Amino acid sequence: MPSWGTSPTSTVQGIPSCTTIPGPWPAPRPPSPRGHAADPYPTDADTDEEVVPASAHPWERPLLALSMTVTLALAVMLVRLVWSASGSLLWTALALATLPFVCWSARGLRYARERAESVRISPTQFPEAYRVVVSLARDMGLARPPEAYVRPGPVSAHADAAAHGLRRYLVLPDALLDDRGLPRDREALAFLVAHQVGHLAAGHTGYWRRVATLGADLVPGLGSALSRACEYTADNHAHAHVPEGSHSVRLFAGGPTLYTRVNLGEMAARARTDRDCSLILYHLLSRRPSNTRRMAALRDRDRRGRVFL
């Protein structure tokens, strides 16, 4: 069971393994089972590597279609309401354009906050984390790596993927890095990065997708159900590329200090045994899968993550 600062040798391209690193820079490794080159750094010769496929959660597309339908219906109701009240085509058009403008502005401010307040991961600042981001972005089919930022705070509240305009970026919690700026657990870091990059690769952060699903957040349980399905899809992407890092889900339950003491199997089993009305309601309203359900989905890959009951 990996602990902070020690993890078994990773077979994933581009992810440094502490058992093969005598210093802060990764040593060359032999080709992985997927035929990747030995050098974990991205080069022009690596651009033709095969992208590992990852399936979307089966509930994502139906929930996305339902959310878009609800948004369209609400937009039609808004247009009719404004038109009947004002009779002005200009006011109707302005009312219809308000929500996309507010969504664009909110995304812009969110991106501006990271640029102004967070530490950006670069080749000279947290270089090992940077190499993980670049390599996984390439392996997951992104045309260019996303910007990555480090934000102080717990793992559960400060891991995120988002976009604004043509810029895509992800945010990582500082709890993943030690006081030297090196990954505490390289495989855990790689899995969490792959999860966030999975959101980008699956198109979860697209502007028009967000606009088209705004109405779902006004329907209790619908927007949160779509969000949970997307989280499972991102986990599928991460597991396809860094399966040995799936133990990182324990970080959300035990934190960076106690996560190695968390019994993954015991928590996953509770996803089937812990049931009551208040717990079911919590699962239906939460925008992220609970730790127990997420662990169960990662532990038993023959079962899809539970979105509803």
KEPA-59643 format. One line per 4 residues: for each residue x, z negated, y negated of N, C-alpha, C. Coordinates in nm, 3 decimals. Layout:
<recs>
X/Z/Y/X/Z/Y/X/Z/Y ~ ...
</recs>
This chain:
<recs>
0.085/0.000/0.119/0.000/0.000/0.000/0.088/0.000/-0.124 ~ 0.080/0.107/-0.205/0.170/0.117/-0.318/0.147/0.008/-0.420 ~ 0.252/-0.032/-0.485/0.242/-0.132/-0.591/0.306/-0.074/-0.716 ~ 0.288/-0.145/-0.828/0.346/-0.096/-0.951/0.496/-0.079/-0.935
0.542/0.042/-0.968/0.685/0.068/-0.965/0.734/0.119/-0.832 ~ 0.653/0.112/-0.727/0.694/0.163/-0.597/0.579/0.240/-0.539 ~ 0.606/0.358/-0.487/0.504/0.438/-0.420/0.574/0.530/-0.323 ~ 0.504/0.570/-0.214/0.566/0.659/-0.117/0.590/0.796/-0.178
0.672/0.874/-0.112/0.708/1.005/-0.163/0.585/1.093/-0.172 ~ 0.564/1.153/-0.287/0.449/1.240/-0.308/0.482/1.381/-0.263 ~ 0.383/1.448/-0.204/0.399/1.587/-0.165/0.333/1.680/-0.262 ~ 0.293/1.630/-0.376/0.224/1.713/-0.474/0.324/1.769/-0.572
0.314/1.901/-0.596/0.407/1.967/-0.687/0.397/1.907/-0.826 ~ 0.516/1.878/-0.880/0.521/1.836/-1.019/0.504/1.688/-1.041 ~ 0.481/1.610/-0.935/0.462/1.467/-0.952/0.586/1.395/-0.902 ~ 0.662/1.333/-0.989/0.784/1.267/-0.947/0.755/1.154/-0.851
0.845/1.132/-0.755/0.830/1.021/-0.662/0.947/0.926/-0.679 ~ 0.914/0.796/-0.689/1.018/0.700/-0.721/1.117/0.684/-0.607 ~ 1.078/0.726/-0.485/1.173/0.713/-0.375/1.281/0.821/-0.381 ~ 1.259/0.921/-0.466/1.359/1.027/-0.477/1.419/1.033/-0.615
1.392/0.934/-0.698/1.441/0.936/-0.835/1.540/0.822/-0.857 ~ 1.667/0.852/-0.871/1.763/0.747/-0.898/1.759/0.700/-1.042 ~ 1.702/0.777/-1.129/1.699/0.743/-1.271/1.569/0.786/-1.332 ~ 1.564/0.800/-1.462/1.439/0.838/-1.525/1.400/0.984/-1.509
1.491/1.066/-1.450/1.457/1.207/-1.433/1.438/1.237/-1.285 ~ 1.336/1.316/-1.251/1.309/1.344/-1.110/1.414/1.434/-1.049 ~ 1.449/1.404/-0.925/1.544/1.487/-0.853/1.470/1.601/-0.784 ~ 1.538/1.714/-0.758/1.472/1.826/-0.691/1.423/1.784/-0.553
1.309/1.843/-0.514/1.251/1.812/-0.385/1.228/1.940/-0.306 ~ 1.217/1.931/-0.176/1.190/2.050/-0.096/1.049/2.101/-0.123 ~ 1.018/2.226/-0.083/0.885/2.280/-0.107/0.779/2.194/-0.041 ~ 0.662/2.187/-0.105/0.551/2.109/-0.052/0.479/2.191/0.054
0.385/2.129/0.127/0.310/2.203/0.229/0.230/2.318/0.171 ~ 0.201/2.317/0.041/0.126/2.426/-0.019/0.219/2.537/-0.065 ~ 0.349/2.525/-0.039/0.441/2.632/-0.073/0.488/2.630/-0.215 ~ 0.479/2.517/-0.281/0.523/2.508/-0.420/0.675/2.506/-0.429
0.723/2.546/-0.543/0.866/2.545/-0.564/0.918/2.404/-0.570 ~ 1.048/2.387/-0.548/1.105/2.253/-0.542/1.113/2.188/-0.678 ~ 1.136/2.268/-0.783/1.152/2.211/-0.916/1.018/2.167/-0.971 ~ 1.001/2.038/-1.006/0.872/1.992/-1.056/0.843/2.035/-1.197
0.938/2.097/-1.265/0.916/2.140/-1.402/0.856/2.280/-1.401 ~ 0.760/2.307/-1.489/0.697/2.438/-1.491/0.793/2.546/-1.540 ~ 0.797/2.658/-1.470/0.878/2.772/-1.510/0.794/2.899/-1.498 ~ 0.845/3.009/-1.549/0.772/3.135/-1.541/0.750/3.177/-1.397
0.842/3.139/-1.311/0.830/3.179/-1.171/0.719/3.105/-1.100 ~ 0.672/2.995/-1.159/0.569/2.916/-1.093/0.428/2.960/-1.129 ~ 0.414/3.054/-1.219/0.282/3.086/-1.269/0.194/3.157/-1.167 ~ 0.252/3.210/-1.058/0.172/3.279/-0.960/0.132/3.188/-0.845
0.150/3.058/-0.859/0.114/2.967/-0.752/-0.037/2.964/-0.732 ~ -0.079/2.945/-0.611/-0.221/2.941/-0.578/-0.285/2.813/-0.631 ~ -0.401/2.828/-0.691/-0.475/2.713/-0.742/-0.553/2.651/-0.628 ~ -0.538/2.522/-0.608/-0.610/2.452/-0.502/-0.757/2.440/-0.542
-0.850/2.490/-0.459/-0.992/2.483/-0.496/-1.046/2.341/-0.482 ~ -1.146/2.312/-0.563/-1.214/2.184/-0.555/-1.362/2.209/-0.579 ~ -1.444/2.150/-0.495/-1.588/2.176/-0.503/-1.654/2.084/-0.604 ~ -1.758/2.136/-0.668/-1.839/2.055/-0.758/-1.933/1.969/-0.676
-1.972/1.855/-0.731/-2.070/1.771/-0.663/-2.201/1.849/-0.652 ~ -2.269/1.842/-0.538/-2.390/1.924/-0.518/-2.501/1.897/-0.619 ~ -2.501/1.781/-0.683/-2.606/1.751/-0.779/-2.571/1.798/-0.920 ~ -2.447/1.842/-0.944/-2.408/1.874/-1.081/-2.485/1.994/-1.136
-2.490/2.102/-1.064/-2.554/2.222/-1.117/-2.705/2.204/-1.134 ~ -2.778/2.145/-1.037/-2.921/2.122/-1.062/-2.947/2.032/-1.182 ~ -2.867/1.927/-1.198/-2.886/1.838/-1.312/-2.849/1.907/-1.442 ~ -2.747/1.993/-1.438/-2.709/2.068/-1.557/-2.821/2.162/-1.598
-2.880/2.232/-1.501/-2.990/2.323/-1.531/-3.110/2.247/-1.587 ~ -3.141/2.132/-1.529/-3.253/2.051/-1.578/-3.226/2.001/-1.718 ~ -3.103/1.958/-1.744/-3.066/1.907/-1.877/-3.077/2.017/-1.982 ~ -3.033/2.138/-1.948/-3.042/2.249/-2.042/-3.188/2.286/-2.068
-3.272/2.278/-1.965/-3.414/2.307/-1.983/-3.479/2.205/-2.075 ~ -3.445/2.079/-2.057/-3.500/1.973/-2.142/-3.455/1.994/-2.286 ~ -3.328/2.026/-2.306/-3.277/2.050/-2.441/-3.349/2.167/-2.507 ~ -3.369/2.274/-2.432/-3.438/2.390/-2.486/-3.582/2.355/-2.525
-3.649/2.280/-2.439/-3.787/2.240/-2.468/-3.793/2.153/-2.593 ~ -3.700/2.060/-2.607/-3.698/1.976/-2.727/-3.665/2.056/-2.852 ~ -3.578/2.156/-2.839/-3.545/2.242/-2.954/-3.667/2.322/-2.998 ~ -3.744/2.373/-2.902/-3.866/2.446/-2.935/-3.966/2.356/-3.005
-3.979/2.232/-2.955/-4.070/2.137/-3.018/-4.025/2.106/-3.161 ~ -3.893/2.092/-3.181/-3.841/2.064/-3.315/-3.870/2.179/-3.410 ~ -3.850/2.303/-3.363/-3.876/2.419/-3.447/-4.023/2.426/-3.486 ~ -4.109/2.403/-3.390/-4.253/2.409/-3.420/-4.294/2.299/-3.516
-4.236/2.180/-3.498/-4.270/2.069/-3.586/-4.227/2.096/-3.729 ~ -4.105/2.144/-3.747/-4.055/2.172/-3.882/-4.130/2.288/-3.944 ~ -4.158/2.389/-3.865/-4.229/2.505/-3.918/-4.370/2.468/-3.962 ~ -4.438/2.386/-3.881/-4.573/2.346/-3.918/-4.575/2.255/-4.039
-4.467/2.177/-4.058/-4.463/2.084/-4.172/-4.419/2.153/-4.300 ~ -4.328/2.249/-4.291/-4.273/2.311/-4.412/-4.318/2.455/-4.432 ~ -4.339/2.525/-4.323/-4.372/2.666/-4.333/-4.259/2.751/-4.385 ~ -4.140/2.695/-4.390/-4.025/2.765/-4.445/-3.929/2.803/-4.332
-3.892/2.930/-4.330/-3.795/2.976/-4.230/-3.658/2.913/-4.254 ~ -3.622/2.893/-4.380/-3.493/2.834/-4.413/-3.483/2.691/-4.362 ~ -3.586/2.611/-4.389/-3.584/2.472/-4.343/-3.585/2.464/-4.191 ~ -3.656/2.554/-4.129/-3.660/2.556/-3.982/-3.522/2.588/-3.925
-3.454/2.687/-3.985/-3.320/2.723/-3.938/-3.222/2.609/-3.962 ~ -3.233/2.541/-4.076/-3.144/2.429/-4.105/-3.165/2.315/-4.007 ~ -3.292/2.287/-3.974/-3.322/2.181/-3.878/-3.264/2.214/-3.741 ~ -3.275/2.341/-3.702/-3.223/2.382/-3.571/-3.071/2.378/-3.565
-3.006/2.400/-3.681/-2.859/2.401/-3.685/-2.800/2.263/-3.705 ~ -2.885/2.163/-3.732/-2.834/2.029/-3.759/-2.763/1.969/-3.640 ~ -2.826/1.976/-3.523/-2.767/1.912/-3.405/-2.634/1.975/-3.365 ~ -2.622/2.109/-3.360/-2.488/2.166/-3.332/-2.383/2.125/-3.433
-2.423/2.117/-3.560/-2.327/2.077/-3.664/-2.284/1.931/-3.646 ~ -2.381/1.843/-3.617/-2.348/1.702/-3.595/-2.259/1.687/-3.474 ~ -2.288/1.763/-3.367/-2.206/1.757/-3.245/-2.064/1.804/-3.274 ~ -2.050/1.913/-3.350/-1.917/1.965/-3.386/-1.841/1.862/-3.469
-1.908/1.801/-3.565/-1.843/1.703/-3.652/-1.799/1.580/-3.573 ~ -1.885/1.532/-3.482/-1.852/1.415/-3.402/-1.731/1.442/-3.313 ~ -1.726/1.561/-3.253/-1.612/1.596/-3.169/-1.485/1.607/-3.253 ~ -1.499/1.662/-3.372/-1.383/1.673/-3.459/-1.328/1.538/-3.501
-1.417/1.444/-3.536/-1.373/1.310/-3.573/-1.310/1.237/-3.456 ~ -1.365/1.259/-3.339/-1.308/1.196/-3.218/-1.166/1.246/-3.193 ~ -1.147/1.377/-3.208/-1.014/1.434/-3.190/-0.920/1.386/-3.300 ~ -0.971/1.379/-3.423/-0.889/1.333/-3.535/-0.843/1.189/-3.514
-0.929/1.106/-3.456/-0.891/0.967/-3.430/-0.771/0.960/-3.338 ~ -0.771/1.039/-3.232/-0.657/1.037/-3.139/-0.531/1.087/-3.207 ~ -0.544/1.194/-3.286/-0.426/1.248/-3.354/-0.370/1.150/-3.456 ~ -0.457/1.072/-3.517/-0.413/0.980/-3.622/-0.367/0.845/-3.569
-0.423/0.800/-3.457/-0.400/0.663/-3.413/-0.320/0.651/-3.282 ~ -0.326/0.750/-3.196/-0.267/0.738/-3.062/-0.129/0.801/-3.056 ~ -0.051/0.760/-2.958/0.082/0.815/-2.935/0.069/0.941/-2.849 ~ 0.126/1.051/-2.894/0.116/1.175/-2.819/0.227/1.184/-2.715
0.189/1.220/-2.595/0.285/1.240/-2.487/0.352/1.376/-2.506 ~ 0.485/1.376/-2.500/0.561/1.498/-2.526/0.687/1.499/-2.439 ~ 0.765/1.609/-2.442/0.889/1.611/-2.363/0.989/1.503/-2.402 ~ 0.978/1.450/-2.523/1.071/1.347/-2.568/1.007/1.209/-2.575
0.877/1.201/-2.557/0.807/1.073/-2.561/0.722/1.060/-2.436 ~ 0.759/0.966/-2.349/0.698/0.953/-2.216/0.714/1.084/-2.138 ~ 0.839/1.131/-2.120/0.860/1.263/-2.058/0.809/1.274/-1.916 ~ 0.817/1.166/-1.836/0.768/1.176/-1.699/0.618/1.197/-1.695
0.546/1.125/-1.777/0.401/1.144/-1.785/0.370/1.285/-1.835 ~ 0.450/1.335/-1.927/0.430/1.471/-1.979/0.444/1.573/-1.868 ~ 0.544/1.556/-1.785/0.567/1.652/-1.676/0.453/1.650/-1.576 ~ 0.396/1.533/-1.551/0.282/1.524/-1.461/0.163/1.601/-1.520
0.137/1.582/-1.648/0.026/1.652/-1.714/0.045/1.803/-1.709 ~ 0.164/1.850/-1.744/0.191/1.994/-1.748/0.181/2.055/-1.609 ~ 0.239/1.989/-1.510/0.239/2.044/-1.375/0.099/2.049/-1.316 ~ 0.022/1.941/-1.333/-0.113/1.940/-1.279/-0.204/2.039/-1.352
-0.186/2.054/-1.482/-0.265/2.152/-1.556/-0.239/2.292/-1.505 ~ -0.112/2.322/-1.476/-0.078/2.453/-1.421/-0.136/2.470/-1.281 ~ -0.121/2.369/-1.198/-0.171/2.378/-1.061/-0.323/2.388/-1.055 ~ -0.391/2.335/-1.157/-0.537/2.336/-1.156/-0.594/2.454/-1.234
-0.509/2.548/-1.271/-0.556/2.675/-1.324/-0.579/2.681/-1.473 ~ -0.535/2.581/-1.551/-0.551/2.589/-1.695/-0.451/2.687/-1.755 ~ -0.494/2.762/-1.854/-0.406/2.861/-1.916/-0.291/2.794/-1.989 ~ -0.315/2.676/-2.045/-0.209/2.600/-2.110/-0.238/2.452/-2.092
-0.136/2.369/-2.090/-0.159/2.226/-2.067/-0.233/2.163/-2.184 ~ -0.317/2.065/-2.159/-0.386/1.997/-2.268/-0.292/1.901/-2.341 ~ -0.327/1.868/-2.462/-0.257/1.761/-2.530/-0.291/1.629/-2.460 ~ -0.198/1.537/-2.461/-0.220/1.408/-2.395/-0.175/1.297/-2.488
-0.253/1.191/-2.491/-0.227/1.078/-2.579/-0.232/0.948/-2.500 ~ -0.159/0.849/-2.549/-0.161/0.715/-2.490/-0.228/0.621/-2.589 ~ -0.324/0.546/-2.538/-0.396/0.452/-2.621/-0.388/0.313/-2.559 ~ -0.360/0.210/-2.637/-0.355/0.075/-2.580/-0.492/0.027/-2.536
-0.495/-0.039/-2.421/-0.621/-0.093/-2.373/-0.631/-0.085/-2.222 ~ -0.738/-0.137/-2.165/-0.757/-0.138/-2.019/-0.782/0.001/-1.964 ~ -0.755/0.017/-1.835/-0.771/0.147/-1.771/-0.916/0.193/-1.776 ~ -1.008/0.102/-1.752/-1.149/0.139/-1.738/-1.208/0.193/-1.867
-1.157/0.152/-1.982/-1.219/0.189/-2.108/-1.143/0.295/-2.186 ~ -1.024/0.331/-2.144/-0.942/0.418/-2.227/-0.882/0.534/-2.149 ~ -0.955/0.588/-2.054/-0.916/0.712/-1.988/-1.025/0.814/-2.020 ~ -0.987/0.929/-2.074/-1.088/1.019/-2.125/-1.033/1.161/-2.129
-1.124/1.258/-2.126/-1.090/1.398/-2.146/-1.193/1.457/-2.242 ~ -1.149/1.536/-2.336/-1.239/1.591/-2.436/-1.179/1.719/-2.492 ~ -1.252/1.779/-2.586/-1.206/1.904/-2.647/-1.267/1.915/-2.785 ~ -1.200/1.996/-2.867/-1.255/2.031/-2.998/-1.200/2.167/-3.036
-1.290/2.261/-3.062/-1.246/2.397/-3.087/-1.173/2.452/-2.967 ~ -1.053/2.504/-2.989/-0.972/2.557/-2.880/-0.878/2.452/-2.822 ~ -0.880/2.332/-2.877/-0.790/2.226/-2.832/-0.857/2.142/-2.723 ~ -0.787/2.124/-2.613/-0.832/2.034/-2.508/-0.730/1.922/-2.495
-0.778/1.802/-2.474/-0.686/1.690/-2.470/-0.738/1.583/-2.378 ~ -0.649/1.495/-2.338/-0.687/1.381/-2.256/-0.618/1.257/-2.310 ~ -0.678/1.143/-2.282/-0.629/1.015/-2.330/-0.602/0.926/-2.209 ~ -0.485/0.865/-2.205/-0.446/0.776/-2.096/-0.424/0.635/-2.151
-0.459/0.533/-2.075/-0.435/0.396/-2.119/-0.289/0.357/-2.102 ~ -0.240/0.272/-2.191/-0.101/0.231/-2.182/-0.073/0.144/-2.061 ~ -0.178/0.093/-1.997/-0.158/0.010/-1.878/-0.095/0.087/-1.763 ~ -0.098/0.221/-1.770/-0.038/0.302/-1.664/0.114/0.311/-1.676
0.168/0.269/-1.791/0.311/0.280/-1.817/0.372/0.141/-1.832 ~ 0.500/0.129/-1.795/0.566/0.001/-1.809/0.629/-0.009/-1.947 ~ 0.707/-0.116/-1.969/0.764/-0.138/-2.102/0.874/-0.038/-2.137 ~ 0.917/0.043/-2.040/1.015/0.149/-2.068/0.948/0.285/-2.089
0.815/0.288/-2.078/0.743/0.413/-2.091/0.739/0.494/-1.963 ~ 0.780/0.436/-1.851/0.779/0.505/-1.722/0.651/0.468/-1.647 ~ 0.602/0.557/-1.559/0.482/0.525/-1.481/0.504/0.403/-1.393 ~ 0.410/0.311/-1.396/0.418/0.194/-1.307/0.397/0.237/-1.162
0.300/0.322/-1.140/0.271/0.377/-1.008/0.249/0.526/-1.028 ~ 0.346/0.606/-0.987/0.343/0.749/-1.017/0.224/0.819/-0.954 ~ 0.188/0.783/-0.833/0.076/0.849/-0.768/-0.056/0.809/-0.831 ~ -0.068/0.684/-0.874/-0.189/0.642/-0.944/-0.201/0.716/-1.077
-0.091/0.727/-1.149/-0.092/0.801/-1.275/-0.132/0.946/-1.251 ~ -0.073/1.008/-1.147/-0.103/1.149/-1.119/-0.249/1.169/-1.085 ~ -0.307/1.077/-1.008/-0.447/1.092/-0.971/-0.538/1.081/-1.092 ~ -0.511/0.984/-1.179/-0.594/0.968/-1.298/-0.578/1.085/-1.395
-0.456/1.138/-1.404/-0.436/1.258/-1.486/-0.512/1.376/-1.424 ~ -0.502/1.391/-1.293/-0.572/1.501/-1.225/-0.723/1.488/-1.242 ~ -0.774/1.366/-1.244/-0.917/1.345/-1.266/-0.957/1.396/-1.405 ~ -0.880/1.359/-1.506/-0.913/1.403/-1.642/-0.894/1.555/-1.658
-0.788/1.609/-1.601/-0.768/1.753/-1.607/-0.879/1.824/-1.529 ~ -0.930/1.758/-1.423/-1.042/1.813/-1.348/-1.165/1.832/-1.434 ~ -1.190/1.738/-1.526/-1.301/1.755/-1.620/-1.281/1.882/-1.704 ~ -1.158/1.905/-1.748/-1.129/2.024/-1.828/-1.145/2.150/-1.745
-1.091/2.148/-1.624/-1.097/2.267/-1.538/-1.241/2.301/-1.498 ~ -1.324/2.199/-1.485/-1.464/2.220/-1.446/-1.553/2.257/-1.563 ~ -1.498/2.257/-1.684/-1.576/2.294/-1.801/-1.665/2.185/-1.856 ~ -1.639/2.061/-1.818/-1.725/1.951/-1.861/-1.714/1.921/-2.010
-1.606/1.964/-2.072/-1.582/1.929/-2.213/-1.618/2.040/-2.309 ~ -1.676/2.148/-2.261/-1.707/2.261/-2.346/-1.808/2.226/-2.455 ~ -1.789/2.285/-2.573/-1.877/2.254/-2.687/-2.020/2.298/-2.661 ~ -2.042/2.422/-2.620/-2.177/2.470/-2.601/-2.244/2.403/-2.483
-2.168/2.364/-2.385/-2.227/2.286/-2.275/-2.279/2.154/-2.328 ~ -2.201/2.091/-2.415/-2.243/1.963/-2.471/-2.369/1.979/-2.557 ~ -2.370/2.085/-2.640/-2.488/2.110/-2.722/-2.610/2.135/-2.634 ~ -2.591/2.211/-2.526/-2.702/2.249/-2.438/-2.756/2.132/-2.356
-2.682/2.021/-2.351/-2.728/1.906/-2.272/-2.758/1.784/-2.358 ~ -2.761/1.802/-2.490/-2.790/1.688/-2.578/-2.925/1.627/-2.549 ~ -3.023/1.710/-2.518/-3.157/1.658/-2.492/-3.165/1.568/-2.371 ~ -3.073/1.586/-2.276/-3.077/1.504/-2.156/-3.052/1.356/-2.187
-2.976/1.329/-2.293/-2.948/1.190/-2.330/-3.071/1.120/-2.385 ~ -3.173/1.196/-2.422/-3.296/1.136/-2.471/-3.394/1.103/-2.359 ~ -3.363/1.150/-2.240/-3.447/1.121/-2.123/-3.378/1.012/-2.042 ~ -3.438/0.894/-2.030/-3.372/0.784/-1.957/-3.332/0.825/-1.816
-3.204/0.811/-1.787/-3.154/0.839/-1.652/-3.104/0.979/-1.630 ~ -3.150/1.077/-1.709/-3.110/1.216/-1.683/-2.967/1.243/-1.728 ~ -2.936/1.209/-1.854/-2.800/1.232/-1.903/-2.697/1.153/-1.826 ~ -2.731/1.029/-1.789/-2.636/0.947/-1.713/-2.617/1.001/-1.572
-2.722/1.056/-1.511/-2.709/1.114/-1.377/-2.616/1.235/-1.379 ~ -2.631/1.320/-1.481/-2.541/1.435/-1.494/-2.397/1.388/-1.514 ~ -2.378/1.285/-1.594/-2.244/1.233/-1.617/-2.183/1.179/-1.488 ~ -2.262/1.111/-1.407/-2.209/1.058/-1.280/-2.170/1.171/-1.185
-2.253/1.276/-1.180/-2.220/1.390/-1.094/-2.090/1.456/-1.140 ~ -2.069/1.465/-1.271/-1.945/1.523/-1.323/-1.824/1.437/-1.288 ~ -1.842/1.306/-1.287/-1.732/1.217/-1.250/-1.692/1.241/-1.104 ~ -1.789/1.258/-1.017/-1.758/1.286/-0.877/-1.687/1.422/-0.864
-1.730/1.520/-0.943/-1.663/1.650/-0.941/-1.517/1.638/-0.983 ~ -1.492/1.560/-1.089/-1.354/1.539/-1.134/-1.273/1.468/-1.026 ~ -1.334/1.374/-0.954/-1.266/1.309/-0.843/-1.232/1.409/-0.733 ~ -1.321/1.505/-0.709/-1.293/1.609/-0.610/-1.169/1.689/-0.648
-1.158/1.722/-0.777/-1.039/1.794/-0.825/-0.913/1.709/-0.804 ~ -0.923/1.581/-0.840/-0.807/1.494/-0.826/-0.768/1.478/-0.680 ~ -0.866/1.461/-0.592/-0.835/1.441/-0.450/-0.777/1.567/-0.388 ~ -0.819/1.685/-0.437/-0.765/1.810/-0.383/-0.617/1.826/-0.415
-0.572/1.766/-0.525/-0.433/1.784/-0.569/-0.346/1.662/-0.542 ~ -0.404/1.543/-0.551/-0.325/1.420/-0.533/-0.400/1.326/-0.440 ~ -0.422/1.364/-0.315/-0.501/1.277/-0.226/-0.436/1.141/-0.202 ~ -0.302/1.138/-0.204/-0.234/1.011/-0.179/-0.246/0.914/-0.297
-0.300/0.962/-0.410/-0.316/0.874/-0.525/-0.456/0.818/-0.540 ~ -0.543/0.842/-0.440/-0.681/0.796/-0.453/-0.693/0.644/-0.457 ~ -0.587/0.573/-0.417/-0.592/0.427/-0.427/-0.599/0.379/-0.571 ~ -0.575/0.471/-0.666/-0.576/0.433/-0.807/-0.713/0.387/-0.853
-0.819/0.421/-0.778/-0.953/0.378/-0.818/-0.962/0.226/-0.821 ~ -0.872/0.159/-0.750/-0.873/0.012/-0.751/-0.832/-0.043/-0.887 ~ -0.767/0.039/-0.969/-0.730/-0.006/-1.103/-0.853/-0.041/-1.186 ~ -0.962/0.031/-1.164/-1.083/0.006/-1.242/-1.148/-0.127/-1.203
-1.119/-0.173/-1.083/-1.178/-0.299/-1.038/-1.086/-0.418/-1.059 ~ -0.956/-0.401/-1.030/-0.864/-0.514/-1.035/-0.770/-0.514/-1.153 ~ -0.764/-0.402/-1.229/-0.671/-0.396/-1.340/-0.529/-0.374/-1.292 ~ -0.435/-0.356/-1.385/-0.296/-0.324/-1.348/-0.222/-0.438/-1.281
-0.274/-0.560/-1.290/-0.205/-0.675/-1.232/-0.251/-0.703/-1.089 ~ -0.381/-0.698/-1.066/-0.436/-0.739/-0.937/-0.481/-0.622/-0.850 ~ -0.463/-0.498/-0.895/-0.524/-0.388/-0.821/-0.467/-0.372/-0.680 ~ -0.341/-0.411/-0.659/-0.285/-0.398/-0.524/-0.347/-0.497/-0.428
-0.415/-0.598/-0.480/-0.481/-0.698/-0.395/-0.625/-0.660/-0.362 ~ -0.674/-0.554/-0.424/-0.812/-0.513/-0.402/-0.823/-0.442/-0.267 ~ -0.915/-0.487/-0.184/-0.938/-0.427/-0.052/-1.032/-0.309/-0.071 ~ -0.977/-0.188/-0.065/-1.055/-0.068/-0.090/-1.169/-0.053/0.011
-1.140/-0.078/0.138/-1.242/-0.063/0.241/-1.356/-0.162/0.224 ~ -1.322/-0.286/0.188/-1.426/-0.388/0.171/-1.517/-0.355/0.054 ~ -1.459/-0.310/-0.058/-1.541/-0.274/-0.172/-1.625/-0.150/-0.143 ~ -1.567/-0.053/-0.072/-1.641/0.068/-0.039/-1.760/0.038/0.052
-1.743/-0.058/0.144/-1.853/-0.094/0.235/-1.971/-0.155/0.160 ~ -1.943/-0.220/0.048/-2.051/-0.282/-0.029/-2.143/-0.180/-0.092 ~ -2.100/-0.055/-0.102/-2.187/0.049/-0.156/-2.310/0.069/-0.070 ~ -2.300/0.034/0.058/-2.415/0.049/0.149/-2.493/-0.081/0.165
-2.429/-0.192/0.148/-2.493/-0.320/0.177/-2.553/-0.388/0.055 ~ -2.494/-0.367/-0.063/-2.542/-0.434/-0.184/-2.656/-0.353/-0.246 ~ -2.778/-0.404/-0.228/-2.894/-0.333/-0.282/-3.000/-0.434/-0.328 ~ -3.042/-0.420/-0.452/-3.157/-0.491/-0.504/-3.205/-0.415/-0.627
-3.316/-0.455/-0.683/-3.378/-0.379/-0.792/-3.287/-0.369/-0.915 ~ -3.227/-0.480/-0.953/-3.142/-0.477/-1.072/-3.018/-0.391/-1.051 ~ -2.963/-0.394/-0.929/-2.844/-0.313/-0.900/-2.879/-0.164/-0.900 ~ -2.995/-0.131/-0.843/-3.038/0.009/-0.843/-3.058/0.059/-0.986
-3.120/-0.025/-1.071/-3.141/0.013/-1.210/-3.007/0.033/-1.281 ~ -2.912/-0.054/-1.251/-2.778/-0.039/-1.313/-2.715/0.093/-1.272 ~ -2.724/0.128/-1.145/-2.667/0.254/-1.098/-2.733/0.373/-1.166 ~ -2.864/0.367/-1.189/-2.937/0.479/-1.247/-2.905/0.499/-1.395
-2.869/0.392/-1.466/-2.846/0.400/-1.610/-2.699/0.415/-1.646 ~ -2.609/0.384/-1.554/-2.466/0.391/-1.583/-2.421/0.537/-1.590 ~ -2.333/0.567/-1.686/-2.283/0.703/-1.701/-2.165/0.731/-1.608 ~ -2.111/0.630/-1.546/-2.003/0.647/-1.449/-2.046/0.588/-1.315
-2.002/0.648/-1.203/-2.032/0.586/-1.074/-1.971/0.446/-1.068 ~ -2.042/0.355/-1.006/-1.987/0.220/-0.992/-1.860/0.224/-0.909 ~ -1.778/0.121/-0.923/-1.653/0.116/-0.848/-1.678/0.122/-0.698 ~ -1.782/0.053/-0.650/-1.808/0.051/-0.506/-1.847/0.190/-0.456
-1.932/0.259/-0.530/-1.976/0.393/-0.486/-1.863/0.494/-0.497 ~ -1.783/0.481/-0.600/-1.672/0.575/-0.616/-1.569/0.553/-0.506 ~ -1.542/0.429/-0.472/-1.448/0.401/-0.364/-1.502/0.454/-0.232 ~ -1.632/0.439/-0.210/-1.691/0.489/-0.085/-1.677/0.640/-0.075
-1.697/0.710/-0.187/-1.686/0.857/-0.185/-1.542/0.902/-0.161 ~ -1.446/0.830/-0.217/-1.306/0.867/-0.199/-1.255/0.827/-0.060 ~ -1.312/0.723/-0.004/-1.267/0.676/0.127/-1.322/0.763/0.240 ~ -1.448/0.804/0.227/-1.511/0.889/0.329/-1.541/1.024/0.266
-1.454/1.120/0.288/-1.467/1.250/0.223/-1.575/1.337/0.287 ~ -1.632/1.293/0.398/-1.742/1.366/0.459/-1.874/1.338/0.388 ~ -1.876/1.236/0.303/-1.997/1.201/0.229/-1.978/1.232/0.081 ~ -2.081/1.283/0.019/-2.079/1.307/-0.124/-2.108/1.176/-0.197
-2.054/1.162/-0.315/-2.082/1.043/-0.394/-2.231/1.032/-0.426 ~ -2.282/0.913/-0.422/-2.425/0.890/-0.444/-2.454/0.889/-0.595 ~ -2.542/0.979/-0.637/-2.579/0.988/-0.778/-2.702/0.904/-0.807 ~ -2.795/0.897/-0.715/-2.917/0.822/-0.735/-2.920/0.700/-0.642
-3.020/0.694/-0.558/-3.031/0.581/-0.464/-2.933/0.600/-0.353
</recs>
